[in-house]
Amino acid sequence: MTNNYISVVLFFGFTVLGVFYSGNGLSAQSEEWIEAYFNMPADHSVAFSGNESNDSHDLIGTLEELIDSATTSVDLCIYDIEHPRIANALARAAGRGVSVRVVTDDHNRTDAGAIDLEVWTTLAEAGITSIDDDGDIYTPEGEIIDNDLVNNSSDMHNKFAVIDYKSPSPEDDFVWTGSTNMTYTGAYNTNHTLVIKDTEVARVYTEEFEQMWGDDDETPEHTRAAYHKDKTNVSQNVFDVAGTRVEIYFAPVNRDRTKPSVSERLVELIKDEAQYDINFQAFAITPDIPISRQMWKQTADTEIQLRGLIDPAFYSRYESAGEIWGTPDATSQNRNIIPAKELRKLHHKVILLDAEHPDSDDVGVTVAGSYNFSMNAEMNNDENTLIIYSDEITNQFYQDFSGAMQRAKGESFPPAPPVDTEKWYDIYSITDGSRFEIEIVPGFGYGVGFLGVDVPSIYAGEDSARFYSGTTADYLQNLLGGRKVRIKGYDGGKPEAHYNAYQAYIEMQYDDGPVSLNKWLLEKGYGTTSQFYRQHPDSIEAFKKYEAKAQKNSEGLWKHPNKIGTKVLRAEEVDTGNPVSVVFPININTADAATLQLLPGIGPAYSERIVAWREENGSFKSVDEITNIKGIGPKTLQKLRPITTVE
């Protein structure tokens, strides 16, 4: 190992790496450091001694606390911002007299919903100006100065901030970056952030920011603002951060290709540095790009291990198309590429080289940042990529990777999101009578099952369901529609989570006050008592009485007690309840026209168009591609996403 650090300091309320040591003693740049944070549980069994990663961390807080520490300047370049914690932190900074500048993506800015508008209102009231990658300037007075830069539907996909680079001292310059969007769901997607204290690193991130801002003062200048292919390379790409080599590149390639290509650099890096193993976590990793081809080629002789995790939405595309990541060869011999099983999305863009061989002479290498491994990131989108040569940092990322790999294999489960047992939650979705989702935050629902009650499930296997599941699903939809619920555990506290769902006692808001939904289902014969999971002794006895009463009165499924728990064809259950509930999820690649018409907004004409499109173009690679059908737009797509699949 070439670099070592041994001491820790306290920084804004959380622990970070402090003084670094090189192999020859204290580095001359001992005030510089790099720190990595992760929001999911890591596998600390693979950690070096004293090198446990910052896992299960508040990633929103890593930026919020840096902004709160700023004394002179904050430059935020962010793909999407909707989290009020960040908006309020920026407003507080502006209130202290700190210069605050914000660059964002045109699509997310102009299509902002009510949540986003609250953020932008907060910033405007604080006197903060912003510009997007279309050159549109949003002033604190509410004026929108409309411009039309060359955009070509590209994304300003960066997530970075520079803190206090404008101050007179180089001792307070920080860069925050990584894969995390400042959204509600960004905190629940599997992500990382990096904090770097180094004035030269802060300088080049400021150079990149000011190309997009169009000036070096507090007022953006759209006539000089440059995005995407119109940017030039920053003044420096290779850095020494307290003895650790760091490379930083900004995508995309420019028109005359005078900027370094991130793709070409990563291909070269993998070729030169991977001697033992390659591990990656990727939201998307297009199979036919040079990066993927190099990994595949370099591990063909089985001497180098290749392991990877891909977000299920993209993995299913690759698998259905028969592309390398979804083929049998990707899970044989020295290769193991599988879909992730995270709380929400696997949002990393991480490659680790030689992470599993820390005792070798070759230093471990980490690739991180906002750059998705795709041609779009290489050729169109604004991205930033960091290459960090450090056994310690690579080991921390490897701990995160190993934890995610355990979850992907079913050896552990992602942590359940926090819930407030006194809060009334909106219903996010209902597709099965045995389980529904509550809206944890806007855009993210988490499952809830009925503690002490066995409700017949639709998902009993291919083309099958449990007896009475259709009626139960229909009843639950009608019962919960427009209502709120709160959930409690066996002891009245936070409920336990099993198999990515809370098992809970559920109270539902009703006309005459809260009612127990678990009790209601048993009394009306929509379920039977269950002994699974910890339950309160009083509820066990009470639930037996409710069940006995329903059985005596032949309520619900007790009209046919010999059928309880049996499997039936899903089509039979369609006739017992709401057909849309019963057939969810519908596979738009295999469903016939009649089944497709069970989807909201899909009538005979649209279903025939879907079938015709499949016959002409082959399978849909993602649910989003259904917008290729004439007449199906974003609003219909939003309704279809939770209840359709391409797998």
Steps between C-alpha positions, in 0.01 A plus 500: 500500500634837403301739719390479860309720742484442870321782678144624514363846570154639572349702219160674523361233727610192307827311479728546202851407406738757634876477491639281222834323502695381204747215507778750575332673790269798540388646166589861433128548419369356823207743510345332195276192508235295325199347670235263360145448631240232422134481595454121508646243743851383409672169558761602756642148510709592194626828654866566573572548867387851597356562153128431544295698250252775584195288418129552576578872477278804444621600153279808484667609823850477350412793273272680742770526767761621251264775383434595862877529553553735205624850576561641152358302206291201397483386138248219452478313170217249535291292261190520717420673827176454689613434855404786734801432726733613224281793395484620859877456547565709187257764625675509838835542326369788290359654817852496649630692199647195325503516120271220375487397133293211362522318166243235418342297222245663273261204497482471878475878537227571244294189577514560872201374690357639821783353710770652281323834489516521879878469476532765231271733693725460805807586291333799336388640835862469617620708202668208319535499121522182292565400140421176316665328204264669256643834616177601674569728796267506802527821699396553864232741377323213324611602152597225255749621242434249223791393281558213263845346522594201289367221718379214278311346792824431687504498880696714742550188709770620742471481877774715651549802724800720572516658844698818581735492202433875470637565848850652534631189677573167325450321831120487482441374145275194472346305212193285549404255224386144428188331364237652730229731371358745752151349472278318743566169325874570477525417870339158443679404181831322562755780463835640608644845560860619513636800689845625399696771678751626246531845346618379157208258472267783603658720233424268208147431619455879515638529146246244382220675688584842359497370143134416561436817701659706224688734736706517819270735692158460661303564180478230231576601142312284252692630197817344641340202676612167355357153554540154357717488185575873517722482809878488500721295728589635843858606572601185689390135507752332732542592867690402810264509798715436806706242315205339324483524120160623382389553140195711417325518163191677378275363226394514229767511235494833319445565131866505398587220747770704674365393839601164648245228429375342823422179315847475349663577834298232681577240234869580534473493880333158507754362255801630695389474864275193533734214581282289729138613516242743362187582701232746398167640615305665221161659460560439129794350311428469130631162382651611170694809611883480511507487883280191506685335213834553676375342823360205309810453288741537790325230703460252214798290605350455852813633675336827609182490708207708371204570727229757450164623621257674266172672584217256419331736254806500277604141572162376373555692176836336444363158589196523271719622213754220553781749556817397684406609851182291489644182345601176676866587437460796736443265795748224427860428599674827595202725418198577713280783371157508666213743563509698821230469766509836672247707690425698185740562211865399485623844394878454526741560211798320656782278373758347736828352378702253709286560807524137606882489502615768746826318573626527144741764378225646282296775660121468501316742272151648539297659220207703633287807427193575288610337171264218401679241291316582179556670167262776602724591795806493276362701207222723634456549873690721743665258746798481732720196562763442768772235491653448845815292547470389861485162668307653788235682296463200269457273801222726631320482166558125500330472840199674347515273194522187716196608702301557181613164363370326814162664447498405132559136595222507760745457788373824655236762429518876458406697811143614531446875479420683823132546584312709753246287685287809568495624142213439260646386168352526153455180303762478226367193317279194540550210263434205728261437785774371727722805475495868412754781502505817707660815362816549705597810304371633167586245233587214734265240641586218740305181558278424798358158585235407759657376821307200633288464185560270203334672205480302172762622254475546127865415449487125556703409192479521125140561387367403843363662812365398840132434531301818574797728425316692228208587726737597780707725274186671373368548854826647624516745211147621568559514874831691492429727205559861608568407863808517721650239730745482783699192593634353823704200604414215737589718801348824372836626372662489158388186315747235394587466133521162326551437129496872417172574674390604847284247683272727695183564688329749271258773598294659225330837512127442478177693528455456875872493586792259464425131448725194511542376147643166619189440709269611221648252249465210744143588600384520140676182393766650275779321684588242761716528809874466458761405759795644306714777653482644849151598612349641815344219709174693535469539123562129445207408724276773359581408140403136565159619621447720191590208276270259685210742466558543124525122460177443692315757287656372173640842425713554189739217422340289776211432261740250342731391782637206302642742243687725745870516411463313172638619168268595216553641155544873504235529230245346739575767756436772241133415522495541878630853525660794324681345199773764501589409856518133417718507191756749627772518400423473127792406276467734202728270299277193531146617581238467228283792392215406736729487803666829407158666509488435873761774540379853581473714188556209261195432284462277193680740266803543725524129582508416127771763447709344777469155345582639154806685635630178657456310177694763309772592754531204734471514879483818704834539677342710776154611604597856401515392135122469496498874426610398149134412448314788343271662755671365811678783677673573832176519703385156387852364551494620861184296562641194324846481662393341833274238337692388192818308435720390210654205685 
